Amino acid sequence: QVQLVESGGGLVQPGGSLRLSCAASGFTFSTYSMHWYRQAPGKERDLVASITSAGSTGYADSVKDRFTISRDDAKYLVYLQMNTLKPEDTAVYYCSAFVRRTRYWGKGTLVTVSL
């Protein structure tokens, strides 16, 4: 049973940093790409960052040079380091994986960027 559990969200001031974590289980983590999405209030869920099994990364233009995705295959963890946060980064952040022809999602973690 595939499970994805996010953690690390919270309230942070503009310009601050947060690191999100996603704990995965139920599949051979090291062989799958992992993704972070976010959904702001009243908006669609958008892809933020991806990392392949080989460690190649990709980012949305809006977060490039500020966010870094990484993974620890031994611990079944994927991270999203978020720096220089802006109010427009406020959203629920979701971890996701496409495993055995099914897209799986975590329940999300809320990030609020505000004074």
C-alpha positions as CSV (number, residue, x, y, z in Angstrom):
1,Q,0.0,0.0,0.0
2,V,1.6,3.2,-1.2
3,Q,1.7,6.0,1.5
4,L,3.1,9.5,1.3
5,V,3.2,11.6,4.4
6,E,4.3,15.3,4.3
7,S,5.6,17.3,7.1
8,G,7.4,20.6,7.8
9,G,4.9,23.2,6.9
10,G,4.1,26.2,9.0
11,L,4.0,30.0,9.2
12,V,7.1,31.8,8.0
13,Q,7.8,35.5,7.3
14,P,8.6,36.7,3.8
15,G,12.3,36.0,3.0
16,G,12.4,33.0,5.3
17,S,13.0,29.4,4.7
18,L,11.3,26.1,5.4
19,R,12.2,22.5,4.6
20,L,9.4,20.1,3.7
21,S,9.8,16.3,4.0
22,C,7.8,13.5,2.5
23,A,8.0,10.0,4.0
24,A,7.2,7.3,1.4
25,S,6.3,3.6,1.9
26,G,4.8,0.7,0.1
27,F,6.9,0.8,-3.1
28,T,10.5,0.6,-4.2
29,F,11.2,4.3,-3.6
30,S,14.6,4.5,-5.3
31,T,13.2,3.4,-8.6
32,Y,10.6,6.1,-8.9
33,S,10.5,9.8,-9.7
34,M,9.1,12.0,-6.9
35,H,7.2,15.3,-7.2
36,W,6.1,18.2,-5.1
37,Y,2.9,20.1,-6.1
38,R,1.2,23.0,-4.4
39,Q,-2.3,24.3,-4.4
40,A,-3.1,27.9,-3.3
41,P,-6.6,28.8,-2.2
42,G,-9.0,29.0,-5.1
43,K,-6.3,27.8,-7.6
44,E,-5.4,24.6,-9.4
45,R,-2.8,22.2,-8.1
46,D,0.5,23.0,-9.8
47,L,3.8,21.1,-10.2
48,V,6.6,22.7,-8.2
49,A,9.5,20.4,-8.5
50,S,10.5,16.9,-9.6
51,I,13.4,14.5,-9.0
52,T,14.0,11.4,-11.0
53,S,15.4,8.1,-9.7
54,A,18.8,9.2,-11.1
55,G,18.7,12.5,-9.2
56,S,17.9,14.8,-12.1
57,T,15.7,17.7,-11.0
58,G,13.2,20.1,-12.6
59,Y,11.5,23.2,-11.2
60,A,8.6,25.5,-12.0
61,D,9.9,28.9,-13.2
62,S,8.3,30.6,-10.2
63,V,10.5,28.7,-7.7
64,K,13.7,28.2,-9.8
65,D,16.8,29.3,-7.9
66,R,14.8,29.4,-4.6
67,F,13.6,25.9,-4.0
68,T,15.7,22.7,-4.1
69,I,14.3,19.1,-4.2
70,S,16.4,16.2,-3.0
71,R,15.9,12.6,-1.9
72,D,17.4,10.1,0.5
73,D,16.7,6.7,-1.0
74,A,18.0,4.9,2.1
75,K,15.4,6.6,4.3
76,Y,12.6,6.7,1.7
77,L,12.4,10.5,2.0
78,V,12.1,13.4,-0.4
79,Y,12.7,17.0,0.6
80,L,11.8,20.4,-0.6
81,Q,14.1,23.1,0.7
82,M,12.3,26.5,0.2
83,N,14.3,29.7,0.5
84,T,13.5,33.4,0.0
85,L,9.8,32.6,0.5
86,K,7.3,35.0,-0.8
87,P,3.6,35.5,0.1
88,E,2.6,34.0,-3.2
89,D,4.3,30.7,-2.1
90,T,1.4,30.3,0.4
91,A,-0.3,27.0,-0.4
92,V,-0.8,23.4,0.6
93,Y,2.2,21.4,-0.6
94,Y,1.7,17.8,-1.7
95,C,4.1,15.0,-2.3
96,S,3.3,12.8,-5.2
97,A,4.4,9.6,-7.0
98,F,3.2,7.7,-10.1
99,V,3.5,4.1,-9.1
100,R,2.2,1.1,-11.0
101,R,0.0,3.3,-13.3
102,T,-1.6,5.1,-10.4
103,R,-1.0,8.7,-9.2
104,Y,-0.6,8.8,-5.4
105,W,-0.8,11.9,-3.2
106,G,-0.1,12.7,0.4
107,K,-2.6,14.7,2.5
108,G,-0.5,17.8,2.2
109,T,1.2,20.3,4.5
110,L,0.2,24.0,4.7
111,V,2.8,26.7,4.1
112,T,1.8,30.2,5.0
113,V,4.2,33.1,4.1
114,S,3.1,36.2,6.0
115,L,4.2,38.9,8.3
